[in-house]
Amino acid sequence: MERINVFDTTLRDGQQSPGSAFDIEKKIEVARQLHRLKVNVIEAGFPVASKADFDSVRIISTELKDISICAFSRAIRGDIEVAAKAFNGSSNGRIQIVTPVSDLHLKTRLGKNREQGLDLIKSSLKIAKDLFAEVSWIGEDSSRADPSYLLDAFNIAVDNGAKFVTYADTVGYALPEEISKNIKAIAKSINSKAIVGIHCHNDLGLAVANTLSAISSGAQEVQCTLNGVGERAGNASLEEVVMAMQVRKNNIDAFTEVDSRLLSVSCNMVANFSNSPIAKNKPIIGANAFAHSSGMHQHGVIANSENYEIIKPSDIGRNSNTIVIGKHSGRHGVRHVLEEAGVLIKDDKLKILMQQIKSLDDDKYLSSRELVLLLEKLNGI
């Protein structure tokens, strides 16, 4: 099985989500948690963008010595030199230099043609390779670039010192089959001279699917964020990518070193720090991810959790699943919740209780305590 590097960009790309940024103390705490989570790379910030980002890179790279810490940079000498100063000689420093590769971005943002774009890649990497322990390059808007030019750009990057080269679906435009085709072409073209990475955004809701497609096609590093935070609709969710690989490992034939048991606490930390509540139906870590309200589902999961759960709650650091009692619940679920509360109920009393439950409003759900109180009201015990 192929080991996949997990490159977390919660502290850089994730922090570009409006209203999600948090202060430097919280950034450092998240970095420590990411280290405990065992990601392989932490992108700590964009040093030239602000003093806070500069300080984040400096402090995190100084404290966390046994993990690669990355700084983001444009293909500009000033950006690269400021990033180098932020690391202050740290041996774990990595720079990620971004260069547009689509004609749209080259023309409208930089006023450059394709040849000038290749020269920009070459000149910036030549500056960086003498200043950093690791040099990586990312092709902005790769999914809308001309395929032939895209291969030229990746090869120029590799030939000029980039040890990691990343395909960026910057605006979430690509489909999984397109990602697969392009990643295979890139991997074949550079011929194992560098690690191929993937960076996907979620504008069409395909970031995780595209990331998994890239892994199956030869990508060895995935860039993602906790909770999928990031620009616009966000980035590929780290927790979803990791658990998809874990659950479907026989099909994907790859693994990560991430300790999935820390996913719940890690995701909740980012949600709290960024003031971005996790949607109840968020895969993996949402409040409803292990909640069952349908009578049929409740019966099935009580009989064998694998009937309706492909992940054990403990796999992501949660204590248990949840049986939610409402008008769609069945006898098995109600009896189970009462027994968990230490209350045994006879069939005749259960029948009466079920009549009361079925008359609840559509949006009314009972906690374990409320269920017991309802039973007491009906003189069930």
C-alpha positions as CSV (number, residue, x, y, z in Angstrom):
1,M,0.0,0.0,0.0
2,E,1.1,3.5,-0.8
3,R,1.8,5.9,2.1
4,I,0.1,9.3,1.4
5,N,1.5,12.5,2.9
6,V,-1.2,14.6,4.6
7,F,-0.4,18.3,4.1
8,D,-2.7,20.4,6.3
9,T,-3.4,24.0,5.2
10,T,-6.0,24.9,7.8
11,L,-3.6,27.6,9.1
12,R,-3.1,29.2,5.7
13,D,-5.8,28.4,3.1
14,G,-8.3,27.6,5.7
15,Q,-7.8,30.9,7.4
16,Q,-8.7,32.7,4.2
17,S,-12.4,31.8,4.7
18,P,-14.2,35.0,5.7
19,G,-14.8,35.2,9.4
20,S,-12.8,32.1,10.2
21,A,-9.4,33.6,11.1
22,F,-8.1,33.2,14.6
23,D,-5.3,34.8,16.6
24,I,-1.7,33.6,16.8
25,E,-2.1,31.8,20.2
26,K,-5.0,29.8,18.7
27,K,-2.9,29.1,15.6
28,I,-0.1,27.7,17.7
29,E,-2.6,25.5,19.6
30,V,-4.1,24.2,16.4
31,A,-0.5,23.5,15.1
32,R,0.2,21.5,18.2
33,Q,-3.0,19.5,17.7
34,L,-2.1,18.8,14.1
35,H,1.2,17.5,15.3
36,R,-0.6,15.2,17.7
37,L,-2.9,14.2,14.9
38,K,0.3,13.1,12.9
39,V,-0.2,15.1,9.7
40,N,3.0,15.2,7.7
41,V,3.1,18.8,6.8
42,I,1.6,21.9,8.4
43,E,1.3,25.0,6.2
44,A,1.6,27.6,8.9
45,G,1.0,30.8,6.9
46,F,1.9,33.3,4.2
47,P,4.8,35.3,5.9
48,V,4.8,38.3,3.5
49,A,1.0,38.8,4.0
50,S,1.1,39.9,7.6
51,K,3.2,40.1,10.7
52,A,0.9,37.5,12.3
53,D,1.6,35.0,9.5
54,F,5.3,35.7,9.7
55,D,5.3,35.1,13.5
56,S,3.1,32.0,13.1
57,V,5.7,30.4,10.8
58,R,8.6,31.4,13.0
59,I,7.1,30.2,16.3
60,I,5.6,27.0,14.9
61,S,8.7,25.9,13.0
62,T,10.8,26.6,16.1
63,E,8.6,24.7,18.5
64,L,7.7,21.7,16.3
65,K,11.0,20.4,15.1
66,D,10.1,16.9,14.0
67,I,7.5,17.8,11.4
68,S,7.7,19.7,8.1
69,I,6.4,23.3,8.5
70,C,5.5,25.1,5.3
71,A,5.3,28.7,4.3
72,F,3.3,29.9,1.3
73,S,4.8,32.3,-1.2
74,R,4.2,33.9,-4.6
75,A,6.9,33.5,-7.2
76,I,8.5,36.8,-6.1
77,R,11.9,37.3,-4.7
78,G,10.7,39.4,-1.8
79,D,8.1,36.8,-0.8
80,I,10.6,34.1,-0.8
81,E,13.2,36.0,1.2
82,V,10.7,37.0,3.8
83,A,9.6,33.4,4.1
84,A,13.2,32.4,4.6
85,K,13.6,35.0,7.4
86,A,10.5,33.6,9.1
87,F,12.1,30.2,9.4
88,N,15.4,31.7,10.7
89,G,17.4,28.7,9.6
90,S,15.1,26.0,10.9
91,S,15.9,22.7,9.3
92,N,12.3,21.7,9.0
93,G,11.3,24.6,6.8
94,R,9.5,24.1,3.5
95,I,8.3,26.7,1.0
96,Q,5.4,26.3,-1.3
97,I,5.7,28.7,-4.3
98,V,2.5,29.3,-6.3
99,T,2.4,30.1,-10.0
100,P,-0.7,30.5,-12.2
101,V,-0.8,28.0,-15.1
102,S,-4.1,28.7,-16.8
103,D,-4.0,31.2,-19.7
104,L,-6.8,33.1,-17.9
105,H,-4.8,33.7,-14.7
106,L,-1.5,34.3,-16.6
107,K,-3.1,37.0,-18.8
108,T,-5.5,38.7,-16.5
109,R,-3.6,38.5,-13.2
110,L,0.0,38.7,-14.2
111,G,-0.1,40.1,-17.7
112,K,2.2,37.3,-18.9
113,N,2.2,34.8,-21.7
114,R,3.0,31.1,-21.3
115,E,6.7,31.4,-21.9
116,Q,7.0,34.1,-19.3
117,G,5.0,31.9,-16.9
118,L,7.6,29.2,-17.3
119,D,10.4,31.7,-16.7
120,L,8.7,32.8,-13.5
121,I,8.6,29.2,-12.2
122,K,12.3,28.7,-13.1
123,S,13.6,31.9,-11.6
124,S,11.6,31.7,-8.3
125,L,12.7,28.1,-7.7
126,K,16.3,28.9,-8.3
127,I,16.1,31.5,-5.5
128,A,14.3,29.2,-3.1
129,K,16.4,26.0,-3.4
130,D,19.3,27.7,-1.7
131,L,17.2,29.0,1.2
132,F,15.0,26.1,2.3
133,A,15.3,22.5,3.3
134,E,12.4,21.6,1.1
135,V,11.1,23.3,-2.0
136,S,7.6,22.7,-3.4
137,W,5.7,24.3,-6.2
138,I,1.9,24.5,-6.9
139,G,0.3,25.2,-10.2
140,E,-2.6,27.6,-9.6
141,D,-5.7,26.8,-11.6
142,S,-4.3,23.6,-13.0
143,S,-7.7,22.3,-13.9
144,R,-8.3,25.0,-16.4
145,A,-4.8,25.0,-17.9
146,D,-3.9,23.7,-21.4
147,P,-2.8,20.0,-20.7
148,S,0.4,20.3,-22.8
149,Y,1.4,23.6,-21.1
150,L,0.5,22.1,-17.7
151,L,3.1,19.2,-18.3
152,D,5.7,21.8,-19.3
153,A,5.1,23.7,-16.1
154,F,5.4,20.7,-13.9
155,N,8.6,19.5,-15.6
156,I,10.2,23.0,-15.4
157,A,9.4,23.0,-11.7
158,V,11.0,19.6,-11.1
159,D,14.0,20.4,-13.2
160,N,14.6,23.5,-11.2
161,G,14.6,22.0,-7.7
162,A,11.0,21.4,-6.7
163,K,10.8,18.1,-4.8
164,F,7.0,18.4,-4.4
165,V,4.8,19.5,-7.3
166,T,1.0,20.1,-6.7
167,Y,-1.9,20.2,-9.1
168,A,-4.4,22.8,-7.8
169,D,-8.1,22.7,-8.7
170,T,-8.2,26.2,-7.4
171,V,-11.8,27.0,-8.2
172,G,-13.2,23.5,-7.7
173,Y,-13.9,23.1,-11.5
174,A,-12.6,19.6,-12.2
175,L,-14.5,16.3,-12.4
176,P,-12.9,13.2,-10.9
177,E,-12.2,11.6,-14.3
178,E,-10.4,14.8,-15.4
179,I,-8.3,14.8,-12.2
180,S,-7.4,11.2,-12.8
181,K,-6.3,11.8,-16.4
182,N,-4.2,14.8,-15.5
183,I,-2.5,13.3,-12.4
184,K,-1.6,10.1,-14.4
185,A,-0.1,12.3,-17.1
186,I,1.9,14.4,-14.7
187,A,3.2,11.4,-12.7
188,K,4.3,9.7,-16.0
189,S,5.9,12.8,-17.3
190,I,8.0,13.7,-14.3
191,N,8.9,10.0,-13.8
192,S,9.2,9.8,-10.0
193,K,11.6,12.8,-9.9
194,A,9.3,14.5,-7.4
195,I,6.3,13.9,-5.2
196,V,3.0,14.7,-7.0
197,G,0.4,16.5,-4.8
198,I,-3.2,17.4,-5.1
199,H,-5.1,20.5,-3.8
200,C,-8.8,20.7,-4.3
201,H,-11.5,23.2,-3.6
202,N,-15.2,22.4,-3.1
203,D,-17.1,24.8,-5.3
204,L,-19.0,21.9,-7.0
205,G,-18.9,19.7,-3.9
206,L,-16.3,17.4,-5.4
207,A,-13.2,18.3,-3.4
208,V,-13.0,15.0,-1.6
209,A,-14.0,12.9,-4.6
210,N,-11.3,14.6,-6.7
211,T,-8.7,14.2,-4.0
212,L,-9.4,10.5,-3.8
213,S,-9.3,10.2,-7.6
214,A,-5.9,11.8,-7.6
215,I,-4.6,9.4,-5.0
216,S,-5.8,6.4,-7.0
217,S,-4.1,8.0,-10.0
218,G,-0.6,8.5,-8.5
219,A,-0.7,11.5,-6.2
220,Q,1.3,10.9,-3.0
221,E,0.5,14.1,-1.1
222,V,-3.0,15.5,-0.3
223,Q,-3.5,19.1,0.7
224,C,-6.6,19.6,2.9
225,T,-8.1,21.4,5.9
226,L,-9.9,20.3,9.0
227,N,-13.7,20.7,8.5
228,G,-13.0,21.7,4.9
229,V,-12.6,25.3,5.9
230,G,-11.2,27.6,3.2
231,E,-11.9,30.1,0.4
232,R,-15.5,30.2,-0.9
233,A,-17.0,26.7,-0.4
234,G,-13.8,25.5,1.2
235,N,-11.1,22.9,0.7
236,A,-11.1,19.1,0.7
237,S,-11.9,18.0,4.3
238,L,-9.0,16.2,5.9
239,E,-11.3,14.1,8.1
240,E,-13.3,12.9,5.1
241,V,-10.2,12.1,3.0
242,V,-8.6,10.2,5.8
243,M,-11.6,8.2,6.7
244,A,-12.5,7.4,3.1
245,M,-9.0,6.0,2.7
246,Q,-9.4,4.0,6.0
247,V,-12.8,2.6,5.2
248,R,-12.1,1.8,1.6
249,K,-8.4,1.0,1.9
250,N,-8.7,-2.3,-0.1
251,N,-10.0,-0.3,-3.1
252,I,-7.8,2.8,-2.8
253,D,-4.7,0.8,-1.8
254,A,-3.2,3.7,0.2
255,F,-3.0,4.8,3.8
256,T,-2.0,7.8,6.0
257,E,-0.3,8.1,9.3
258,V,-3.1,10.3,10.8
259,D,-4.4,9.2,14.2
260,S,-8.1,9.2,13.3
261,R,-9.0,8.8,17.0
262,L,-8.1,12.5,17.4
263,L,-10.3,13.7,14.5
264,S,-13.3,14.7,16.5
265,V,-11.4,16.8,19.1
266,S,-9.3,18.4,16.3
267,C,-12.3,19.3,14.2
268,N,-14.2,20.7,17.2
269,M,-11.1,22.8,18.2
270,V,-11.0,24.4,14.7
271,A,-14.8,25.0,14.7
272,N,-14.6,26.7,18.1
273,F,-11.5,28.8,17.4
274,S,-12.8,29.9,14.0
275,N,-16.4,30.5,15.2
276,S,-17.6,28.2,12.4
277,P,-20.1,25.7,13.8
278,I,-20.0,22.2,12.2
279,A,-23.1,21.4,10.2
280,K,-25.1,18.6,11.9
281,N,-25.1,16.6,8.7
282,K,-21.3,17.1,8.1
283,P,-19.8,13.7,7.1
284,I,-17.6,12.0,9.8
285,I,-17.8,14.7,12.5
286,G,-21.3,16.3,12.3
287,A,-23.7,15.8,15.3
288,N,-25.9,13.6,13.1
289,A,-23.1,11.4,11.6
290,F,-23.9,8.6,14.1
291,A,-27.5,9.6,15.0
292,H,-30.4,7.3,14.1
293,S,-34.0,8.4,14.3
294,S,-35.8,6.0,12.0
295,G,-37.3,3.0,13.6
296,M,-36.0,0.7,10.9
297,H,-32.5,2.1,11.3
298,Q,-32.6,2.0,15.0
299,H,-33.5,-1.7,15.0
300,G,-30.8,-2.4,12.5
301,V,-28.0,-0.5,14.3
302,I,-29.0,-2.0,17.7
303,A,-28.9,-5.5,16.2
304,N,-25.5,-4.8,14.6
305,S,-24.0,-1.3,14.2
306,E,-22.5,-2.3,10.8
307,N,-26.0,-2.4,9.4
308,Y,-26.0,1.4,9.2
309,E,-22.6,2.5,10.3
310,I,-19.5,2.1,8.1
311,I,-17.3,3.8,10.8
312,K,-17.2,3.1,14.5
313,P,-17.6,6.2,16.6
314,S,-14.5,5.3,18.5
315,D,-12.5,5.4,15.2
316,I,-12.8,9.2,15.2
317,G,-12.7,9.7,19.0
318,R,-16.5,9.7,19.8
319,N,-17.9,7.7,22.6
320,S,-20.9,6.1,20.9
321,N,-23.7,6.5,18.4
322,T,-27.0,8.1,19.3
323,I,-30.5,6.8,19.2
324,V,-32.8,9.8,18.6
325,I,-36.3,9.4,19.8
326,G,-39.0,11.1,17.8
327,K,-42.2,10.3,15.9
328,H,-40.3,8.2,13.4
329,S,-38.7,6.0,16.1
330,G,-39.7,2.3,16.6
331,R,-40.2,0.1,19.6
332,H,-36.6,-1.3,19.5
333,G,-35.1,2.2,19.7
334,V,-37.3,3.3,22.5
335,R,-36.7,0.2,24.5
336,H,-33.0,0.5,24.0
337,V,-32.8,4.1,25.2
338,L,-34.9,3.2,28.3
339,E,-32.6,0.3,29.1
340,E,-29.6,2.5,28.6
341,A,-31.2,4.7,31.3
342,G,-31.7,1.7,33.6
343,V,-35.4,1.4,33.0
344,L,-37.1,-1.8,31.9
345,I,-40.5,-1.6,30.3
346,K,-43.2,-4.2,29.6
347,D,-44.7,-4.7,26.2
348,D,-48.2,-3.3,27.2
349,K,-46.7,-0.1,28.6
350,L,-44.4,0.2,25.6
351,K,-47.4,0.1,23.3
352,I,-49.0,3.0,25.2
353,L,-45.7,5.0,25.3
354,M,-45.3,4.5,21.5
355,Q,-48.7,6.0,20.9
356,Q,-47.6,9.2,22.7
357,I,-44.3,9.3,20.8
358,K,-46.1,8.9,17.5
359,S,-48.2,12.0,18.3
360,L,-45.2,14.2,18.8
361,D,-44.7,17.2,16.5
362,D,-42.4,16.5,13.5
363,D,-39.6,18.6,14.9
364,K,-39.8,17.3,18.5
365,Y,-37.2,14.8,19.8
366,L,-36.9,13.4,23.3
367,S,-33.8,13.1,25.3
368,S,-33.3,10.0,27.4
369,R,-34.4,11.9,30.5
370,E,-37.5,13.3,28.8
371,L,-38.4,9.8,27.6
372,V,-38.2,8.5,31.2
373,L,-40.3,11.5,32.4
374,L,-43.0,10.8,29.8
375,L,-43.1,7.1,30.9
376,E,-43.5,8.2,34.5
377,K,-46.3,10.5,33.5
378,L,-48.1,7.5,31.9
379,N,-47.6,5.6,35.2
380,G,-45.3,3.2,33.3
381,I,-43.1,2.7,36.3
